[in-house]
Amino acid sequence: MKRVLIGLAALAVALTALNFSWYGYLFNGIYSTYLQGRTTSDPFDERLFEVEPVAASPRPLPWPVAPSDELKPSEPTAALLSESKTGALLVFDRDTLRHEAYFEDFAPSSRVNSFSMAKSIVTMLVQIAVQEGKIPSWEAKAKTYIPELHGPGAERLTLRDLSSMHADLDWTENYYNAFGETAKLYYGDDQMELILEREVGDSVGLRYEYQSAATTLLSVCLEKAVGESMPSYAARKLWAPLGAESDATWHVDGQGEAMAFCCFNATARDYARLGHVLVHQGNWNGTQLLDSAWVSVATSPTSAAFYGHSFWLGEVADPVGSGPARRYVALRGHLGQWILAFPETGRVVVRLGRTEGVRPKGSWEPVPFRALAEEYAWK
């Protein structure tokens, strides 16, 4: 019995030490995954986090609805969507909802975690602040707003570098390493403390490297510039003008800081509004919400052919070979949260789900994503 008590005491001491160590976030991670019967995060994680509201528009604008069997996915694409645990699929054509389907526990009223689609939202908000004159330009230095930044490239780091993933932070992006910085960013309680432990490297602006910490820094610069929280600014400057029908939320960490790199929660129909702004070159319902010249720049490649300023880029060849390829711009999040916008046709596709499906080696496009792109670029 004495040995048991000593063992329990030793375990208690070890757990206490772990809780106050760099790995203390693991307790929250274990509770939010394994104790919920899962091995990773989930599109409905909102209930496990503190959130800040993003209010619906005071003048909501419902979508026109005109169902069309022609815009249902083909049988092969539908099979891929089913295999990859798709929860919602919405197809819009000429600003009208033409196909809408929900599966498993997803519903029209479900607020679903955007995961990294939020990165595109942050970039849109920064552009609005630039248009308002709250931020002088995308060449503004991040250190102006976050003087604690350090490292050989800290003085040169711009907001454009952060948005285009050219920040060269001492950061390894990995969504499945429970002991890595990305897991701590998600399940920890102080994003900025974690990020400011890292240096800004000397290759700022020179090469693409996807890093969630870059978006967190960008969001803090935005908040410092506009003098309010990002969810509050998003409600006033984006969600309200877009005519959002439902309240959204944004996860916040233990310091009340919005988790900008992920964790905007909204309905599928409201997510579609973000795609429509892109296909209309920043215009929404007759109002130029985002400067069209900026939309063109933001949706053009930087040093990586597949990435612009927090938007994913690609194209689909003409299936009969008689014309040029059609391009798409995408918002993309963990576990297969996708918004695909096709500028040439004005079509928008929203897909939400629990896995992204198989991803071929060397490609960023999961097989179901590519199937949607190929089908709806030319359907």
RAUR-V603667 format. One record per residue. RES is the residue in three letters. PSI is psi in degrees with one decimal (* if undefined). Layout:
BEGIN
res->{RES:RES}
psi->{PSI:PSI}
END
This chain:
BEGIN
res->{MET:LYS:ARG:VAL:LEU:ILE:GLY:LEU:ALA:ALA:LEU:ALA:VAL:ALA:LEU:THR:ALA:LEU:ASN:PHE:SER:TRP:TYR:GLY:TYR:LEU:PHE:ASN:GLY:ILE:TYR:SER:THR:TYR:LEU:GLN:GLY:ARG:THR:THR:SER:ASP:PRO:PHE:ASP:GLU:ARG:LEU:PHE:GLU:VAL:GLU:PRO:VAL:ALA:ALA:SER:PRO:ARG:PRO:LEU:PRO:TRP:PRO:VAL:ALA:PRO:SER:ASP:GLU:LEU:LYS:PRO:SER:GLU:PRO:THR:ALA:ALA:LEU:LEU:SER:GLU:SER:LYS:THR:GLY:ALA:LEU:LEU:VAL:PHE:ASP:ARG:ASP:THR:LEU:ARG:HIS:GLU:ALA:TYR:PHE:GLU:ASP:PHE:ALA:PRO:SER:SER:ARG:VAL:ASN:SER:PHE:SER:MET:ALA:LYS:SER:ILE:VAL:THR:MET:LEU:VAL:GLN:ILE:ALA:VAL:GLN:GLU:GLY:LYS:ILE:PRO:SER:TRP:GLU:ALA:LYS:ALA:LYS:THR:TYR:ILE:PRO:GLU:LEU:HIS:GLY:PRO:GLY:ALA:GLU:ARG:LEU:THR:LEU:ARG:ASP:LEU:SER:SER:MET:HIS:ALA:ASP:LEU:ASP:TRP:THR:GLU:ASN:TYR:TYR:ASN:ALA:PHE:GLY:GLU:THR:ALA:LYS:LEU:TYR:TYR:GLY:ASP:ASP:GLN:MET:GLU:LEU:ILE:LEU:GLU:ARG:GLU:VAL:GLY:ASP:SER:VAL:GLY:LEU:ARG:TYR:GLU:TYR:GLN:SER:ALA:ALA:THR:THR:LEU:LEU:SER:VAL:CYS:LEU:GLU:LYS:ALA:VAL:GLY:GLU:SER:MET:PRO:SER:TYR:ALA:ALA:ARG:LYS:LEU:TRP:ALA:PRO:LEU:GLY:ALA:GLU:SER:ASP:ALA:THR:TRP:HIS:VAL:ASP:GLY:GLN:GLY:GLU:ALA:MET:ALA:PHE:CYS:CYS:PHE:ASN:ALA:THR:ALA:ARG:ASP:TYR:ALA:ARG:LEU:GLY:HIS:VAL:LEU:VAL:HIS:GLN:GLY:ASN:TRP:ASN:GLY:THR:GLN:LEU:LEU:ASP:SER:ALA:TRP:VAL:SER:VAL:ALA:THR:SER:PRO:THR:SER:ALA:ALA:PHE:TYR:GLY:HIS:SER:PHE:TRP:LEU:GLY:GLU:VAL:ALA:ASP:PRO:VAL:GLY:SER:GLY:PRO:ALA:ARG:ARG:TYR:VAL:ALA:LEU:ARG:GLY:HIS:LEU:GLY:GLN:TRP:ILE:LEU:ALA:PHE:PRO:GLU:THR:GLY:ARG:VAL:VAL:VAL:ARG:LEU:GLY:ARG:THR:GLU:GLY:VAL:ARG:PRO:LYS:GLY:SER:TRP:GLU:PRO:VAL:PRO:PHE:ARG:ALA:LEU:ALA:GLU:GLU:TYR:ALA:TRP:LYS}
psi->{-39.7:-40.8:-37.5:-44.8:-40.7:-41.2:-42.5:-39.4:-42.6:-40.4:-42.2:-42.6:-42.5:-43.3:-38.4:-43.6:-40.5:-42.0:-33.9:7.4:-176.3:-26.9:15.7:-27.3:-19.2:-30.6:-45.9:-40.0:-43.5:-43.1:-40.1:-11.2:-77.2:-38.0:-6.2:7.0:23.0:167.4:-1.6:-177.4:172.1:148.8:-18.7:29.8:-11.4:-39.4:-14.2:-0.4:156.7:143.5:157.3:133.6:150.7:100.5:145.7:163.7:139.7:-15.8:73.1:146.0:96.5:152.8:139.8:140.0:126.0:85.2:142.0:121.3:-25.6:-23.3:12.1:150.9:149.7:165.2:-44.1:-41.1:-41.0:-37.9:-42.2:-39.9:-40.0:-44.8:-30.8:17.7:49.8:137.2:-28.9:141.0:120.0:135.4:125.9:140.2:125.4:47.3:22.1:137.0:113.7:-21.1:136.0:124.7:142.7:149.4:163.0:-128.9:14.4:146.4:166.6:-30.7:-3.4:129.9:119.5:138.7:127.3:-22.9:-131.5:-3.1:-24.1:-28.1:-40.0:-36.7:-43.0:-44.0:-39.8:-42.5:-38.4:-40.4:-38.6:-41.1:-35.1:-44.4:-31.7:-10.8:6.9:-27.3:130.8:-39.5:174.5:-11.2:1.2:142.7:133.4:-32.5:-21.6:-36.4:-26.1:80.4:-16.5:-10.9:140.9:166.2:167.6:-24.6:5.3:-39.1:-23.6:-11.4:122.2:168.3:-34.0:-41.3:-40.7:-42.7:-35.5:5.4:45.4:33.2:-21.6:48.2:154.5:80.6:132.5:117.6:119.1:115.2:-8.1:5.8:105.9:-18.7:7.2:174.0:-28.6:-39.7:-40.7:-34.4:-38.2:-44.3:-7.6:-176.5:5.8:91.3:-46.8:-36.5:-42.8:-48.3:-38.5:-6.3:-19.6:150.9:155.7:122.7:177.7:-4.4:25.5:131.6:-3.3:-29.2:150.5:132.0:117.3:121.0:115.4:-31.4:-28.7:-41.1:-36.6:-44.4:-41.0:-41.2:-36.1:-39.9:-43.2:-47.5:-39.9:-37.2:-39.6:-13.8:25.9:168.1:153.8:-42.6:-38.4:-44.1:-39.6:-39.5:-43.9:-41.0:-12.1:-58.4:-41.6:-50.7:-29.9:-4.0:31.0:134.2:-23.9:151.8:142.9:174.7:163.8:128.5:144.8:152.1:-171.5:-12.7:3.5:9.5:129.3:139.0:81.5:-28.5:-11.4:-169.6:31.2:131.9:122.5:172.3:160.6:-42.7:-37.8:-33.0:-34.6:-26.1:-33.5:-38.3:-36.5:-32.7:-38.5:-44.4:-19.6:22.4:42.0:-4.5:139.0:113.6:38.5:-5.8:130.7:89.7:-39.9:135.3:128.9:-35.1:-39.2:-41.6:-41.5:-43.9:-45.3:-25.6:23.4:151.1:150.1:-123.4:-10.4:127.7:-21.3:5.9:134.5:-122.5:82.0:21.3:143.2:142.6:146.7:-178.1:161.1:124.2:150.6:121.4:-21.4:1.2:23.1:-2.3:-179.8:160.3:155.6:134.2:160.9:155.5:133.8:145.0:135.4:133.0:160.2:144.4:15.6:35.9:117.0:140.7:119.6:125.8:131.5:96.7:-35.4:-30.0:-13.7:10.0:147.0:134.7:131.9:127.3:126.4:150.4:-167.5:-15.4:157.8:-10.5:-175.3:136.6:120.3:146.2:131.8:-0.2:146.2:-9.8:111.1:155.1:-45.1:-35.3:-47.8:-37.1:-42.2:-43.1:-46.5:-36.6:-46.5:-7.8:-29.8:-5.4:*}
END
